């Protein structure tokens, strides 16, 4: 029963999120390869960016897995010497750990939801509006506290720069047409 509980904790914790993202990224990569080869006759095809994005995501997830394994290994080594040191702690630490777990989930959940909304709105609103709103929302998702008007203006400026740089990269460098509602 203890191992089943440990498995449930493992799957619902940060490792479970990594496993889900890993599975989704692998499916995404396989589907991207079905579109066309990433490079054909020396030119980039429609599948190049999805493949590149999936490879970057897989590398990032690999880094997260390695960091988690290192942390677990160092925790096990330190935990053997500590023994029962934490047995007499009060319940106040439990409340802090609960808050930390909620805070740890806030970022990944926000990114997932914002990305889903971005994907849904991309074709309807066009690149500029959808990407600006997505970039601006992402800066707000990771802000601490209530941002001042100056901070909001700076976040809007950053979102605008990201949108323009993305447009320049796709349209001018890679010659990939992006949806715009006025065309």
C-alpha positions in Angstrom: 0.0 0.0 0.0 2.9 2.3 0.8 4.4 1.9 -2.7 1.0 2.6 -4.3 0.7 5.8 -2.3 4.3 6.8 -3.3 3.4 6.1 -7.0 0.3 8.4 -6.6 2.4 11.2 -5.1 5.0 10.8 -7.8 2.4 11.0 -10.6 0.6 13.9 -9.2 3.7 15.9 -8.3 6.2 17.7 -10.5 7.5 14.4 -12.0 4.0 13.6 -13.2 3.9 16.9 -15.0 7.2 16.2 -16.6 6.0 12.8 -17.7 2.8 14.2 -19.2 4.8 16.9 -21.0 7.3 14.4 -22.3 4.5 12.2 -23.7 2.7 15.1 -25.3 6.0 16.4 -26.8 6.8 13.0 -28.3 3.4 12.8 -29.9 3.8 16.3 -31.2 7.2 15.5 -32.6 5.9 12.3 -34.4 3.0 14.3 -35.8 5.3 17.0 -37.0 7.4 14.5 -38.9 4.2 13.4 -40.7 3.8 16.8 -42.3 7.0 16.7 -44.3 10.7 16.4 -43.8 12.0 19.4 -41.8 14.4 20.4 -44.7 13.7 19.5 -48.3 16.0 20.6 -51.2 17.9 22.9 -48.8 14.8 24.8 -47.8 12.8 24.8 -44.6 9.4 23.2 -44.8 6.3 23.6 -42.7 7.5 20.9 -40.3 10.8 22.5 -39.4 9.6 24.8 -36.6 7.4 22.2 -34.9 10.3 19.7 -35.1 12.7 22.3 -33.7 10.3 23.3 -31.0 9.8 19.6 -30.0 13.5 19.0 -29.9 14.1 22.0 -27.7 11.3 20.9 -25.4 12.7 17.4 -25.2 16.1 18.8 -24.3 14.6 21.1 -21.6 12.6 18.2 -20.2 15.8 16.1 -20.2 17.5 18.8 -18.2 14.6 18.9 -15.7 14.7 15.1 -15.3 18.5 15.2 -14.8 18.2 18.0 -12.2 15.5 16.1 -10.4 17.5 12.9 -10.3 20.6 14.8 -9.0 18.4 16.5 -6.3 16.9 13.2 -5.3 20.3 11.6 -5.1 21.7 14.4 -3.0 18.6 14.3 -0.8 19.0 10.5 -0.2 22.6 11.0 0.7 21.7 13.8 3.2 18.6 12.0 4.5 20.5 9.0 5.7 22.6 11.0 8.1 19.6 13.0 9.3 17.6 10.0 10.5 14.6 11.1 12.5 15.5 14.8 12.9 12.3 16.0 11.4 10.0 13.8 13.5 9.5 16.5 16.2 8.6 19.4 13.9 5.3 21.2 14.4 2.4 21.3 12.0 3.3 24.8 10.9 5.9 23.4 8.4 3.1 21.4 6.8 1.1 24.5 6.0 4.2 26.1 4.4 4.8 23.1 2.3 1.2 23.1 1.2 1.5 26.7 0.1 4.7 25.9 -1.7 3.1 23.1 -3.6 0.2 25.4 -4.7 2.8 28.0 -5.8 4.8 25.4 -7.6 1.8 24.4 -9.7 0.6 27.9 -10.4 3.3 28.6 -13.1 2.9 25.3 -15.1 -0.9 25.5 -15.0 -0.9 29.1 -16.1 1.5 28.3 -19.0 -0.6 25.4 -20.1 -3.9 27.3 -20.0 -2.4 30.4 -21.7 -0.8 28.3 -24.4 -4.1 26.5 -25.1 -6.0 29.8 -25.4 -3.2 31.2 -27.6 -3.4 28.1 -29.9 -7.2 28.4 -30.0 -7.1 32.2 -30.9 -4.1 32.2 -33.2 -6.0 31.5 -36.4 -9.0 33.7 -35.5 -7.2 36.8 -34.2 -4.1 36.5 -36.3 -0.4 36.5 -35.3 -0.1 40.0 -34.0 -3.0 40.2 -31.7 -2.8 36.6 -30.4 0.9 36.7 -29.9 0.9 40.1 -28.2 -1.9 39.0 -25.8 0.0 35.7 -25.1 3.3 37.3 -24.4 1.7 40.0 -22.2 -0.3 37.4 -20.3 2.8 35.3 -19.8 4.6 38.3 -18.2 1.6 38.8 -15.9 1.4 35.1 -15.0 4.9 35.2 -13.5 4.7 38.6 -11.9 4.7 38.8 -8.1 2.1 41.0 -6.5 0.1 43.6 -8.3 2.1 45.4 -11.0 2.2 49.1 -11.1 1.1 51.1 -14.2 4.8 51.6 -15.1 5.4 47.8 -14.8 2.3 47.1 -17.0 3.5 49.6 -19.6 7.0 47.9 -19.6 5.4 44.4 -19.9 3.3 45.7 -22.8 6.4 47.0 -24.4 8.2 43.7 -23.9 5.2 41.8 -25.4 5.3 44.1 -28.4 9.0 43.6 -29.0 8.6 39.8 -28.7 5.7 40.0 -31.2 7.7 42.0 -33.7 10.8 39.9 -33.3 8.8 36.7 -33.8 7.2 38.2 -36.9 10.5 39.3 -38.3 12.0 35.8 -37.6 9.1 33.9 -39.3 8.2 36.2 -42.1 11.5 37.7 -43.1 14.1 35.1 -42.1 12.3 31.9 -42.6 9.7 33.1 -45.1 6.8 31.5 -43.3 3.5 33.3 -43.7 1.7 34.1 -40.5 -2.1 34.5 -40.2 -3.2 38.1 -40.1 -6.9 39.1 -40.0 -6.4 41.9 -42.6 -5.0 39.7 -45.3 
